[in-house]
Amino acid sequence: MTYTFNKTLANNLFGILNTNAYAMSKRMGMSVDTLRRHLSGKQDCRADILIAVCNEYHLDISTFFLSDGEEECSRPVLVEQARWSPVVFHHEILGQGGERTYTCAKLASLCSELDLDIMDVLRQNLLPQSQEDSHRHYYFKELFQLLPTLLKVSHRQIGIDTGHTIHTYGAAVKSGDILMRTLVDVCNAYRIPINLFFPREGCMTIPDEIRVPGLDEQEFHPYRIMEFYGNEDIFMYELREKINLSAQRMIRYMSKTSPMKATELVDISNRLGVSPMYFLENPAVHVASIDQEKINMRIRGLKNEADMARKESMLLKSRLRHMESMENMRDYTKKVLEK
């Protein structure tokens, strides 16, 4: 097995974690200069420093070491608390006299030469991700946080170049969310493929070059929610319930001035079982890619859920009427006995 160190990921850690060398040094009790040198590409990152950062910020250390043919989008770098386990460096496996100050690149090279599984050396027993989560999409807010670095522009300039205010970028980073219309404007201003912001859970891509020259204008089409409607009013109601939208919010969200945010688009898409790109594909591609049978299957599934809900409602109403009858009978009997 051949391993390479994922320098791109390491060099962007400050942006991913929404912090800086000074704040990280305070939290970890390490030198600012040391962290800055090793996590900015000025010096080869040492394995012991990377391990310390991973353990402090709950990162998956395996994401920093790519095996043969593996793409950088294999899994998320941040690990949720429920799955977390610390990294333990078993340096004795390397047989190098107990040395602990390998650079990450040297460690990857040595494991390749010795035909060792690098995760035996950097042992981290994370609990497996659920199958359901692995099929879900999410808003990649960490990539948005890296835009000034990747685009080599200031925070203020992002707002100016996209036709918004100078506070656009800062507000989106602070909230961890962004209006879909604004995100589309950002992507079009810098020719960024918008699909980069909506990967599957466990698929993280931080490209060296985020711009794609000549990329066509991208659009947001929230009205496509209507494609999941059936012809019956009851089904339309059940669909709104499934995607957790009231009739009023549904109308607002499907308008040209939709207030829908990136996390809301992801939630709706996951509930419907489609990619967020379903609402972002250009019309020609979208029409050509629609699988009518899959849509029909979703409609039938939702109708079945609606039928089951109606039957359950009828049963509950029947039980309620029975209880009311029993209560009336009790009151009548009581009055008779009192006479």
C-alpha positions as CSV (number, residue, x, y, z in Angstrom):
1,M,0.0,0.0,0.0
2,T,1.3,3.4,-1.0
3,Y,0.4,6.5,1.1
4,T,0.7,10.2,0.5
5,F,0.2,13.0,3.0
6,N,-2.8,15.2,2.2
7,K,-1.0,18.6,2.4
8,T,-4.0,20.5,1.0
9,L,-6.2,19.5,3.9
10,A,-3.6,20.2,6.5
11,N,-2.8,23.6,5.1
12,N,-6.4,24.6,5.3
13,L,-7.2,23.4,8.8
14,F,-7.4,26.9,10.3
15,G,-10.2,27.7,7.8
16,I,-12.0,24.4,8.3
17,L,-11.9,24.9,12.1
18,N,-12.8,28.6,11.7
19,T,-9.9,29.5,14.0
20,N,-6.3,30.9,13.7
21,A,-2.9,30.0,15.0
22,Y,-3.1,32.3,18.0
23,A,-6.5,31.0,19.2
24,M,-5.4,27.4,18.6
25,S,-2.2,27.9,20.5
26,K,-4.2,29.3,23.5
27,R,-6.5,26.3,23.4
28,M,-3.7,23.7,23.0
29,G,-0.9,25.3,25.0
30,M,1.5,25.2,22.0
31,S,3.6,27.9,20.3
32,V,1.9,30.1,17.8
33,D,4.9,30.0,15.5
34,T,5.1,26.2,15.6
35,L,1.4,25.8,14.7
36,R,1.6,28.4,12.0
37,R,4.7,26.9,10.4
38,H,3.4,23.3,10.5
39,L,-0.2,24.0,9.4
40,S,0.4,26.6,6.7
41,G,2.8,24.7,4.4
42,K,5.9,26.8,5.5
43,Q,7.4,23.7,7.0
44,D,6.6,20.0,6.7
45,C,4.0,19.1,9.2
46,R,5.2,16.9,12.1
47,A,3.0,13.8,12.9
48,D,3.0,14.6,16.7
49,I,1.6,18.1,16.0
50,L,-1.1,16.7,13.7
51,I,-2.0,14.1,16.3
52,A,-2.3,16.8,19.0
53,V,-4.6,18.9,16.7
54,C,-6.7,15.9,15.8
55,N,-7.2,14.9,19.5
56,E,-8.0,18.5,20.5
57,Y,-10.5,19.2,17.7
58,H,-11.9,15.7,17.2
59,L,-10.6,15.1,13.6
60,D,-10.3,11.9,11.7
61,I,-6.6,11.5,11.2
62,S,-7.1,9.0,8.3
63,T,-8.3,11.8,6.1
64,F,-4.8,13.2,6.1
65,F,-3.2,10.1,4.5
66,L,-4.4,9.1,1.1
67,S,-3.9,5.5,-0.1
68,D,-3.4,4.3,-3.7
69,G,-6.0,5.9,-6.0
70,E,-8.0,7.4,-3.2
71,E,-9.6,10.7,-3.8
72,E,-9.6,13.5,-1.2
73,C,-13.4,13.3,-0.7
74,S,-13.4,9.9,1.1
75,R,-14.8,11.0,4.5
76,P,-15.3,14.1,6.6
77,V,-12.4,15.4,8.7
78,L,-14.6,16.4,11.6
79,V,-15.9,13.6,13.8
80,E,-19.2,13.9,15.7
81,Q,-18.9,13.3,19.5
82,A,-20.9,10.0,19.3
83,R,-18.2,8.4,17.0
84,W,-15.1,10.0,18.5
85,S,-12.0,8.1,19.7
86,P,-8.6,9.7,20.2
87,V,-5.5,9.0,18.1
88,V,-2.7,6.9,19.7
89,F,0.7,6.9,18.0
90,H,2.2,3.4,18.0
91,H,5.7,4.5,16.9
92,E,7.2,1.2,18.1
93,I,5.6,-0.6,15.1
94,L,8.0,1.3,12.9
95,G,11.0,-0.2,14.5
96,Q,13.0,3.1,14.4
97,G,14.3,3.2,17.9
98,G,11.2,4.9,19.4
99,E,11.5,8.1,17.2
100,R,8.4,10.3,17.6
101,T,9.3,13.4,15.5
102,Y,8.5,12.1,12.0
103,T,7.1,14.5,9.5
104,C,3.7,13.4,8.2
105,A,5.2,13.0,4.7
106,K,8.1,10.8,6.1
107,L,5.6,8.7,8.1
108,A,3.5,8.1,5.0
109,S,6.6,7.2,3.0
110,L,7.9,4.9,5.7
111,C,4.6,3.0,6.0
112,S,4.6,2.6,2.2
113,E,8.2,1.2,2.2
114,L,7.5,-1.2,5.1
115,D,4.1,-2.2,3.7
116,L,2.4,-1.2,7.0
117,D,-1.2,-0.1,7.4
118,I,-0.8,3.5,8.5
119,M,-3.9,3.2,10.7
120,D,-2.1,0.5,12.8
121,V,0.5,3.1,13.5
122,L,-1.9,6.0,14.0
123,R,-4.6,4.0,15.7
124,Q,-8.0,5.6,16.1
125,N,-11.0,3.4,16.8
126,L,-13.8,5.5,15.5
127,L,-17.3,4.0,15.6
128,P,-18.7,3.3,12.1
129,Q,-21.0,5.8,10.4
130,S,-24.5,4.7,10.0
131,Q,-25.6,3.5,6.5
132,E,-28.5,6.1,6.6
133,D,-26.1,9.0,7.2
134,S,-23.7,7.9,4.4
135,H,-26.5,8.5,1.9
136,R,-27.4,12.0,3.1
137,H,-26.1,15.2,1.7
138,Y,-25.0,18.2,3.8
139,Y,-24.0,21.8,3.3
140,F,-20.2,22.0,3.3
141,K,-19.9,25.2,5.3
142,E,-16.2,24.5,6.0
143,L,-15.4,24.9,2.3
144,F,-17.2,28.3,2.3
145,Q,-15.0,29.3,5.2
146,L,-12.0,28.7,3.1
147,L,-13.1,30.9,0.1
148,P,-10.8,33.9,0.9
149,T,-7.8,31.5,0.9
150,L,-8.8,29.5,-2.1
151,L,-9.8,32.6,-4.1
152,K,-7.0,34.8,-2.8
153,V,-9.4,37.6,-2.1
154,S,-10.4,39.5,1.0
155,H,-13.6,38.8,3.0
156,R,-15.0,42.2,2.0
157,Q,-14.2,41.7,-1.7
158,I,-16.4,38.5,-1.8
159,G,-19.4,40.6,-1.0
160,I,-18.5,43.3,-3.5
161,D,-17.8,40.9,-6.3
162,T,-21.1,39.1,-5.9
163,G,-23.2,42.3,-5.8
164,H,-24.0,42.1,-2.1
165,T,-22.7,44.0,1.0
166,I,-19.2,43.8,2.3
167,H,-20.6,41.8,5.3
168,T,-22.0,39.0,3.1
169,Y,-19.1,36.6,3.7
170,G,-18.7,37.3,7.4
171,A,-22.4,36.9,8.1
172,A,-22.6,33.6,6.3
173,V,-19.5,32.2,8.2
174,K,-20.9,33.4,11.5
175,S,-24.3,31.8,11.0
176,G,-22.9,28.6,9.4
177,D,-25.6,29.0,6.7
178,I,-26.4,31.2,3.6
179,L,-29.3,32.0,1.4
180,M,-29.3,29.8,-1.7
181,R,-29.7,32.8,-3.9
182,T,-26.6,34.4,-2.4
183,L,-24.6,31.2,-2.7
184,V,-25.5,31.0,-6.4
185,D,-24.3,34.6,-6.8
186,V,-21.0,33.7,-5.1
187,C,-20.5,30.6,-7.3
188,N,-21.3,32.5,-10.5
189,A,-19.1,35.5,-9.6
190,Y,-16.0,33.2,-9.2
191,R,-17.0,30.4,-11.5
192,I,-17.2,27.8,-8.7
193,P,-19.2,24.6,-9.3
194,I,-22.0,24.8,-6.7
195,N,-22.1,21.0,-6.3
196,L,-18.9,21.3,-4.3
197,F,-20.9,22.8,-1.4
198,F,-23.4,19.8,-1.3
199,P,-21.4,16.6,-1.0
200,R,-22.7,13.4,0.5
201,E,-22.1,12.9,4.2
202,G,-18.6,11.6,4.5
203,C,-17.4,13.1,1.2
204,M,-15.2,16.2,1.6
205,T,-13.3,17.8,-1.3
206,I,-11.1,20.8,-0.9
207,P,-9.7,21.5,-4.4
208,D,-6.4,23.3,-4.9
209,E,-8.1,25.3,-7.7
210,I,-11.7,26.0,-7.0
211,R,-12.5,28.0,-10.1
212,V,-13.6,26.5,-13.4
213,P,-13.1,29.0,-16.3
214,G,-16.0,29.2,-18.7
215,L,-18.4,27.5,-16.3
216,D,-22.0,28.3,-17.3
217,E,-24.2,30.4,-15.2
218,Q,-25.8,28.4,-12.4
219,E,-29.4,28.9,-11.2
220,F,-31.5,27.9,-8.3
221,H,-34.9,26.3,-9.2
222,P,-36.9,25.9,-5.9
223,Y,-40.2,25.5,-7.8
224,R,-39.1,21.9,-8.7
225,I,-40.6,20.8,-5.4
226,M,-43.8,20.9,-7.4
227,E,-42.6,17.9,-9.4
228,F,-43.2,15.8,-6.3
229,Y,-46.8,16.8,-6.1
230,G,-49.6,14.4,-6.9
231,N,-53.0,15.4,-8.2
232,E,-54.9,15.0,-5.0
233,D,-55.2,17.7,-2.4
234,I,-54.6,15.2,0.5
235,F,-51.4,14.1,-1.1
236,M,-50.1,17.7,-1.5
237,Y,-50.8,18.1,2.3
238,E,-48.9,14.9,3.1
239,L,-46.0,16.0,1.0
240,R,-45.8,19.4,2.9
241,E,-45.9,17.4,6.1
242,K,-43.0,15.1,5.0
243,I,-40.7,18.0,4.1
244,N,-41.8,20.0,7.2
245,L,-43.2,23.0,5.4
246,S,-46.5,24.9,5.9
247,A,-48.5,26.0,2.9
248,Q,-47.3,29.6,3.4
249,R,-43.6,28.6,3.7
250,M,-44.0,26.3,0.7
251,I,-45.2,29.2,-1.5
252,R,-42.4,31.5,-0.3
253,Y,-39.7,28.9,-0.8
254,M,-40.8,28.1,-4.3
255,S,-40.8,31.8,-5.4
256,K,-38.1,33.6,-7.4
257,T,-37.1,35.4,-4.3
258,S,-37.0,32.2,-2.2
259,P,-35.7,32.8,1.3
260,M,-34.5,29.1,1.4
261,K,-31.1,28.6,3.0
262,A,-28.5,26.0,2.1
263,T,-29.2,23.9,5.2
264,E,-32.9,24.0,4.5
265,L,-32.3,22.9,0.9
266,V,-30.3,19.9,2.2
267,D,-33.0,19.0,4.7
268,I,-35.7,19.1,2.0
269,S,-33.5,17.1,-0.4
270,N,-32.7,14.4,2.2
271,R,-36.4,14.1,3.1
272,L,-37.3,13.7,-0.6
273,G,-34.4,11.3,-1.3
274,V,-32.8,13.4,-4.0
275,S,-29.5,15.3,-4.3
276,P,-29.6,19.1,-3.8
277,M,-28.4,19.4,-7.4
278,Y,-32.0,18.3,-8.4
279,F,-32.9,22.0,-7.7
280,L,-29.7,23.4,-9.3
281,E,-29.3,21.6,-12.6
282,N,-29.9,23.7,-15.7
283,P,-33.3,23.1,-17.3
284,A,-32.0,21.1,-20.3
285,V,-30.0,18.7,-18.2
286,H,-32.7,18.4,-15.6
287,V,-35.4,17.5,-18.0
288,A,-33.1,14.9,-19.7
289,S,-32.2,13.4,-16.3
290,I,-35.6,13.0,-14.7
291,D,-36.3,9.3,-14.1
292,Q,-40.1,9.3,-14.2
293,E,-40.3,5.8,-12.7
294,K,-38.4,6.9,-9.6
295,I,-40.7,9.9,-9.2
296,N,-43.7,7.6,-9.6
297,M,-42.2,5.3,-7.0
298,R,-41.8,8.2,-4.6
299,I,-45.3,9.4,-5.2
300,R,-46.7,5.9,-4.6
301,G,-44.6,5.6,-1.4
302,L,-45.9,8.9,-0.1
303,K,-49.5,8.0,-1.0
304,N,-49.1,4.7,0.9
305,E,-47.9,6.7,3.9
306,A,-50.8,9.0,3.6
307,D,-53.3,6.1,3.4
308,M,-51.8,4.5,6.5
309,A,-52.0,7.8,8.3
310,R,-55.7,8.2,7.4
311,K,-56.5,4.7,8.5
312,E,-54.7,5.3,11.8
313,S,-56.6,8.5,12.2
314,M,-59.9,6.7,11.5
315,L,-59.0,4.1,14.1
316,L,-58.2,6.7,16.7
317,K,-61.4,8.6,16.0
318,S,-63.4,5.3,16.4
319,R,-61.7,4.7,19.8
320,L,-62.5,8.3,20.8
321,R,-66.2,7.8,20.0
322,H,-66.2,4.6,21.9
323,M,-64.7,6.3,25.0
324,E,-67.1,9.1,24.7
325,S,-70.0,6.6,24.6
326,M,-68.7,4.9,27.7
327,E,-68.4,8.2,29.5
328,N,-72.0,9.1,28.5
329,M,-73.2,5.7,29.7
330,R,-71.4,6.1,33.0
331,D,-73.0,9.5,33.6
332,Y,-76.5,8.2,32.7
333,T,-76.1,5.2,35.0
334,K,-74.9,7.4,37.8
335,K,-78.0,9.7,37.5
336,V,-80.3,6.6,37.4
337,L,-78.8,5.3,40.6
338,E,-79.0,8.6,42.4
339,K,-82.8,8.7,41.8
